[in-house]
Amino acid sequence: MRRKIIYSPLCFLCLCIMLLNCNCNNSGSEKVATSDTIGEFASSAYTVTNGNVKTTISTDTAALGRLISLKYYHPRSVKFLYSFIDNSGTADRSVPGPSDYTLQAVLYFDSATFQSIVTDYMKPDWVSPHYTKEEFNFSWLDTTVKKELLQTDSSYHGHIDLFWNEPNNPNCHTWMLHNKLLLHQFSQ
């Protein structure tokens, strides 16, 4: 009989600690995608909602095609992180405002398609946009892509959006690597 009295308060205490721990982990803590989490969900989409911020990590080319135009060049595979901040006033804001978003993506192409992209990007006489590789050093990038990015020639400064939005979006920045593009697009 005495054992039940000892285990009962102990179980109750453990249950309370677990519930408090769950509440602390979900209250306002921001979850950040890293190379570990993107690898874990490499074959599907993973969405985290935190208040009015919804972040999706995906390898679904069709889903990326709903965010940018893949009309001219279709990648063989993609990885992307899309964060949408709903400022419509229905979530955590009492006053509505414009919603914001950020898209970070890696688009992988076969050699022939990538060569066509390079040729088309080199045709226009554009002034260098002066982007930095640090802008494209996304926290969730695979180690090999990160390494390739960080070893990019320092005279290269990226490209503006020529193909990925219609009309062209000045807030869509492009960085070329070997048979892949990094895109960083954001709301105004």
Salt bridges, closest charged atoms under 4 A:
ASP120 OD1 - LYS123 NZ 3.32
GLU135 OE2 - HIS173 ND1 2.48
GLU135 OE2 - HIS184 ND1 2.78
ASP142 OD2 - LYS79 NZ 2.45
GLU148 OE1 - LYS180 NZ 2.82
GLU166 OE2 - LYS71 NZ 3.27
